[in-house]
Amino acid sequence: MNYIIYDLEFNHEYSKNDKTSNITFEVIQIGAVKLNSKLEIVSTFNRLIKPTVHTKIHPFIKDLTQITTEMVNLEKPFPDVYNDFVNFIGNKDFTVCIWGVSDIKELVKNIKFHNLKEVDNLKKYIDIQSLVSKYIKPPKGTKVGLKTAIEFFNIPIEKEFHNAFNDAYYTAQIFKKLYTPNIKSSTYNSTYSKRNSKPKQKVDTKKLLYQFEKMYNRSLSKEEKEMIKLAYTMGKTNQFLI
């Protein structure tokens, strides 16, 4: 049994001129660590991806991840990198380990968008973030951030966060701390998730932006408005937890 610990970075639409798409978050980096049954690192994977929908890296994403449009334009598109990721996973039985369910949700969406075949067991996962919460016990209704977990377990911080490979590496280190032979995996079901999700709440974007203008006592630029909207959208997927 191998454990594939992976993390993703995403891009978002830069403007309303972007291609209309069902992908809100387009994968632009896959980082992964493969552990064997002894929890030893046997292989790693770190690839940037050239976006084909949201082709210009949003300024907010650039600041957060240090990934630029120029960098991803030199890379291969998602189908090619995903194929390499599948080869990295290999033929041996495996379980996925992730920091929160949002990554597996968005990976599946990107796979389906490109009409690619899902790997067997790709939806079989262990949510490390949920396991950590049993130790740290955050306030009800909140989740533990990756950096908080790293500090809690006294794991040296040697790499920047919000980099898919670095975050996957950190998640692997936490998994080693939490592992027991009785640890159980779950299976992600996108159909079940949609059917049982709460009704979407619509946010009044104009009021949101007006509140910022009141705070700063000035009008917001078009770029500032787009960054605020993106930050809000990403915040709903818990990407800023520390």
One Martini backbone bead per residue (centre of mass of N, CA, C, O) as a GRO file, in nm:
protein
  242
    1MET     BB    1   0.093   0.038   0.025
    2ASN     BB    2   0.023   0.361  -0.078
    3TYR     BB    3   0.079   0.721  -0.033
    4ILE     BB    4  -0.093   1.005  -0.172
    5ILE     BB    5   0.030   1.328  -0.132
    6TYR     BB    6  -0.164   1.613  -0.221
    7ASP     BB    7  -0.153   1.934  -0.403
    8LEU     BB    8  -0.306   2.251  -0.498
    9GLU     BB    9  -0.321   2.499  -0.754
   10PHE     BB   10  -0.501   2.798  -0.855
   11ASN     BB   11  -0.704   2.950  -1.095
   12HIS     BB   12  -0.877   3.246  -1.199
   13GLU     BB   13  -1.058   3.467  -1.318
   14TYR     BB   14  -0.962   3.783  -1.446
   15SER     BB   15  -1.218   3.821  -1.635
   16LYS     BB   16  -1.509   3.844  -1.829
   17ASN     BB   17  -1.327   3.753  -2.091
   18ASP     BB   18  -1.327   3.488  -2.022
   19LYS     BB   19  -1.394   3.182  -2.064
   20THR     BB   20  -1.655   2.994  -2.058
   21SER     BB   21  -1.698   2.796  -1.750
   22ASN     BB   22  -1.707   2.527  -1.506
   23ILE     BB   23  -1.433   2.647  -1.408
   24THR     BB   24  -1.327   2.813  -1.134
   25PHE     BB   25  -1.079   2.613  -1.071
   26GLU     BB   26  -0.763   2.604  -1.216
   27VAL     BB   27  -0.510   2.399  -1.253
   28ILE     BB   28  -0.139   2.492  -1.194
   29GLN     BB   29  -0.066   2.274  -0.956
   30ILE     BB   30   0.121   1.973  -0.874
   31GLY     BB   31   0.177   1.818  -0.555
   32ALA     BB   32   0.380   1.526  -0.445
   33VAL     BB   33   0.381   1.237  -0.218
   34LYS     BB   34   0.535   0.916  -0.177
   35LEU     BB   35   0.437   0.649   0.032
   36ASN     BB   36   0.500   0.381   0.199
   37SER     BB   37   0.426   0.144   0.442
   38LYS     BB   38   0.675   0.297   0.612
   39LEU     BB   39   0.665   0.611   0.548
   40GLU     BB   40   0.840   0.648   0.294
   41ILE     BB   41   1.002   0.832   0.067
   42VAL     BB   42   0.992   0.739  -0.295
   43SER     BB   43   0.839   1.000  -0.420
   44THR     BB   44   0.799   1.286  -0.647
   45PHE     BB   45   0.580   1.578  -0.736
   46ASN     BB   46   0.635   1.874  -0.966
   47ARG     BB   47   0.386   2.076  -1.139
   48LEU     BB   48   0.316   2.282  -1.381
   49ILE     BB   49   0.032   2.454  -1.552
   50LYS     BB   50  -0.127   2.521  -1.845
   51PRO     BB   51  -0.373   2.721  -1.903
   52THR     BB   52  -0.703   2.715  -2.101
   53VAL     BB   53  -0.901   2.927  -1.960
   54HIS     BB   54  -0.731   3.084  -1.731
   55THR     BB   55  -0.455   3.228  -1.882
   56LYS     BB   56  -0.440   3.451  -1.660
   57ILE     BB   57  -0.288   3.539  -1.387
   58HIS     BB   58  -0.395   3.633  -1.104
   59PRO     BB   59  -0.276   3.865  -0.890
   60PHE     BB   60  -0.352   3.712  -0.631
   61ILE     BB   61  -0.215   3.443  -0.709
   62LYS     BB   62   0.066   3.555  -0.746
   63ASP     BB   63   0.102   3.655  -0.451
   64LEU     BB   64   0.041   3.376  -0.312
   65THR     BB   65   0.240   3.171  -0.514
   66GLN     BB   66   0.446   3.295  -0.739
   67ILE     BB   67   0.278   3.258  -0.997
   68THR     BB   68   0.310   3.301  -1.344
   69THR     BB   69   0.234   3.333  -1.669
   70GLU     BB   70   0.519   3.275  -1.775
   71MET     BB   71   0.556   3.003  -1.634
   72VAL     BB   72   0.302   2.841  -1.750
   73ASN     BB   73   0.364   2.883  -2.061
   74LEU     BB   74   0.607   2.655  -2.038
   75GLU     BB   75   0.391   2.444  -2.003
   76LYS     BB   76   0.175   2.195  -1.973
   77PRO     BB   77  -0.120   2.075  -1.988
   78PHE     BB   78  -0.331   1.896  -1.800
   79PRO     BB   79  -0.341   1.619  -1.950
   80ASP     BB   80  -0.032   1.572  -1.937
   81VAL     BB   81   0.013   1.600  -1.629
   82TYR     BB   82  -0.192   1.391  -1.541
   83ASN     BB   83  -0.053   1.153  -1.677
   84ASP     BB   84   0.205   1.181  -1.505
   85PHE     BB   85   0.061   1.144  -1.234
   86VAL     BB   86  -0.037   0.858  -1.289
   87ASN     BB   87   0.250   0.740  -1.321
   88PHE     BB   88   0.339   0.817  -1.035
   89ILE     BB   89   0.139   0.641  -0.881
   90GLY     BB   90   0.078   0.379  -1.023
   91ASN     BB   91  -0.013   0.021  -0.965
   92LYS     BB   92  -0.029   0.043  -0.678
   93ASP     BB   93  -0.184   0.046  -0.406
   94PHE     BB   94  -0.388   0.331  -0.289
   95THR     BB   95  -0.396   0.636  -0.088
   96VAL     BB   96  -0.529   0.938  -0.033
   97CYS     BB   97  -0.386   1.253   0.083
   98ILE     BB   98  -0.546   1.541   0.237
   99TRP     BB   99  -0.614   1.901   0.281
  100GLY     BB  100  -0.896   1.860   0.238
  101VAL     BB  101  -1.164   1.827  -0.001
  102SER     BB  102  -1.124   2.048  -0.225
  103ASP     BB  103  -0.904   1.915  -0.404
  104ILE     BB  104  -1.065   1.667  -0.502
  105LYS     BB  105  -1.297   1.827  -0.621
  106GLU     BB  106  -1.124   1.993  -0.834
  107LEU     BB  107  -0.987   1.760  -0.976
  108VAL     BB  108  -1.241   1.623  -1.083
  109LYS     BB  109  -1.338   1.865  -1.249
  110ASN     BB  110  -1.088   1.877  -1.438
  111ILE     BB  111  -1.111   1.591  -1.550
  112LYS     BB  112  -1.398   1.622  -1.671
  113PHE     BB  113  -1.349   1.866  -1.853
  114HIS     BB  114  -1.116   1.685  -2.019
  115ASN     BB  115  -1.211   1.389  -2.055
  116LEU     BB  116  -1.092   1.205  -1.830
  117LYS     BB  117  -0.959   0.943  -1.661
  118GLU     BB  118  -1.012   0.792  -1.372
  119VAL     BB  119  -0.852   0.673  -1.113
  120ASP     BB  120  -0.829   0.426  -0.925
  121ASN     BB  121  -0.878   0.553  -0.595
  122LEU     BB  122  -0.884   0.871  -0.612
  123LYS     BB  123  -1.147   0.883  -0.401
  124LYS     BB  124  -0.959   0.760  -0.190
  125TYR     BB  125  -0.946   0.908   0.139
  126ILE     BB  126  -0.753   1.122   0.364
  127ASP     BB  127  -0.829   1.366   0.608
  128ILE     BB  128  -0.599   1.544   0.775
  129GLN     BB  129  -0.753   1.785   0.888
  130SER     BB  130  -0.958   1.618   1.055
  131LEU     BB  131  -0.752   1.472   1.233
  132VAL     BB  132  -0.626   1.724   1.364
  133SER     BB  133  -0.887   1.832   1.504
  134LYS     BB  134  -0.879   1.609   1.732
  135TYR     BB  135  -0.628   1.750   1.870
  136ILE     BB  136  -0.683   2.070   1.868
  137LYS     BB  137  -0.969   2.171   1.890
  138PRO     BB  138  -1.141   2.379   1.753
  139PRO     BB  139  -1.368   2.584   1.712
  140LYS     BB  140  -1.674   2.582   1.631
  141GLY     BB  141  -1.675   2.608   1.272
  142THR     BB  142  -1.370   2.542   1.246
  143LYS     BB  143  -1.040   2.525   1.097
  144VAL     BB  144  -0.733   2.393   1.039
  145GLY     BB  145  -0.431   2.499   0.961
  146LEU     BB  146  -0.131   2.406   0.839
  147LYS     BB  147   0.056   2.584   1.013
  148THR     BB  148  -0.068   2.510   1.285
  149ALA     BB  149   0.002   2.207   1.265
  150ILE     BB  150   0.305   2.231   1.238
  151GLU     BB  151   0.344   2.374   1.513
  152PHE     BB  152   0.208   2.162   1.695
  153PHE     BB  153   0.429   1.926   1.587
  154ASN     BB  154   0.716   2.051   1.551
  155ILE     BB  155   0.765   2.131   1.250
  156PRO     BB  156   0.977   2.241   1.039
  157ILE     BB  157   1.009   2.556   0.873
  158GLU     BB  158   1.142   2.547   0.523
  159LYS     BB  159   0.881   2.631   0.361
  160GLU     BB  160   0.659   2.761   0.164
  161PHE     BB  161   0.348   2.847   0.134
  162HIS     BB  162   0.143   2.806  -0.135
  163ASN     BB  163   0.275   2.528  -0.234
  164ALA     BB  164   0.204   2.229  -0.346
  165PHE     BB  165   0.459   2.073  -0.260
  166ASN     BB  166   0.501   2.184   0.024
  167ASP     BB  167   0.217   2.109   0.133
  168ALA     BB  168   0.250   1.806   0.083
  169TYR     BB  169   0.492   1.767   0.265
  170TYR     BB  170   0.360   1.862   0.527
  171THR     BB  171   0.126   1.658   0.522
  172ALA     BB  172   0.311   1.409   0.544
  173GLN     BB  173   0.431   1.477   0.823
  174ILE     BB  174   0.160   1.466   0.971
  175PHE     BB  175   0.078   1.179   0.895
  176LYS     BB  176   0.307   1.042   1.052
  177LYS     BB  177   0.200   1.139   1.333
  178LEU     BB  178  -0.106   1.000   1.294
  179TYR     BB  179  -0.049   0.719   1.235
  180THR     BB  180  -0.245   0.417   1.203
  181PRO     BB  181  -0.358   0.100   1.127
  182ASN     BB  182  -0.676   0.213   1.175
  183ILE     BB  183  -0.697   0.393   0.954
  184LYS     BB  184  -0.949   0.565   0.766
  185SER     BB  185  -1.124   0.585   0.475
  186SER     BB  186  -1.274   0.763   0.212
  187THR     BB  187  -1.540   0.849  -0.030
  188TYR     BB  188  -1.580   1.037  -0.302
  189ASN     BB  189  -1.904   1.203  -0.385
  190SER     BB  190  -2.025   1.425  -0.604
  191THR     BB  191  -2.327   1.361  -0.610
  192TYR     BB  192  -2.378   1.364  -0.305
  193SER     BB  193  -2.269   1.646  -0.250
  194LYS     BB  194  -2.481   1.799  -0.421
  195ARG     BB  195  -2.746   1.680  -0.289
  196ASN     BB  196  -2.638   1.772   0.026
  197SER     BB  197  -2.620   2.055  -0.016
  198LYS     BB  198  -2.651   2.366   0.048
  199PRO     BB  199  -2.795   2.633  -0.022
  200LYS     BB  200  -2.715   2.896  -0.196
  201GLN     BB  201  -2.559   3.198  -0.112
  202LYS     BB  202  -2.612   3.527  -0.194
  203VAL     BB  203  -2.397   3.787  -0.267
  204ASP     BB  204  -2.362   4.131  -0.231
  205THR     BB  205  -2.124   4.277  -0.409
  206LYS     BB  206  -2.180   4.580  -0.388
  207LYS     BB  207  -2.174   4.588  -0.075
  208LEU     BB  208  -1.894   4.475  -0.036
  209LEU     BB  209  -1.742   4.701  -0.193
  210TYR     BB  210  -1.861   4.942  -0.037
  211GLN     BB  211  -1.728   4.872   0.233
  212PHE     BB  212  -1.439   4.922   0.135
  213GLU     BB  213  -1.481   5.218   0.051
  214LYS     BB  214  -1.547   5.314   0.336
  215MET     BB  215  -1.282   5.227   0.474
  216TYR     BB  216  -1.094   5.398   0.249
  217ASN     BB  217  -1.229   5.653   0.128
  218ARG     BB  218  -1.267   5.517  -0.171
  219SER     BB  219  -1.223   5.407  -0.472
  220LEU     BB  220  -1.216   5.125  -0.664
  221SER     BB  221  -1.053   4.937  -0.859
  222LYS     BB  222  -1.085   4.689  -1.078
  223GLU     BB  223  -0.864   4.509  -0.954
  224GLU     BB  224  -0.959   4.525  -0.659
  225LYS     BB  225  -1.236   4.398  -0.706
  226GLU     BB  226  -1.132   4.124  -0.816
  227MET     BB  227  -0.967   4.047  -0.562
  228ILE     BB  228  -1.199   4.043  -0.359
  229LYS     BB  229  -1.371   3.829  -0.500
  230LEU     BB  230  -1.156   3.606  -0.496
  231ALA     BB  231  -1.101   3.596  -0.192
  232TYR     BB  232  -1.385   3.511  -0.120
  233THR     BB  233  -1.400   3.249  -0.284
  234MET     BB  234  -1.147   3.112  -0.154
  235GLY     BB  235  -1.239   3.129   0.145
  236LYS     BB  236  -1.470   2.910   0.112
  237THR     BB  237  -1.216   2.682   0.075
  238ASN     BB  238  -0.988   2.729   0.302
  239GLN     BB  239  -0.704   2.869   0.180
  240PHE     BB  240  -0.631   3.071   0.454
  241LEU     BB  241  -0.541   2.883   0.654
  242ILE     BB  242  -0.303   2.879   0.959
   0.00000   0.00000   0.00000
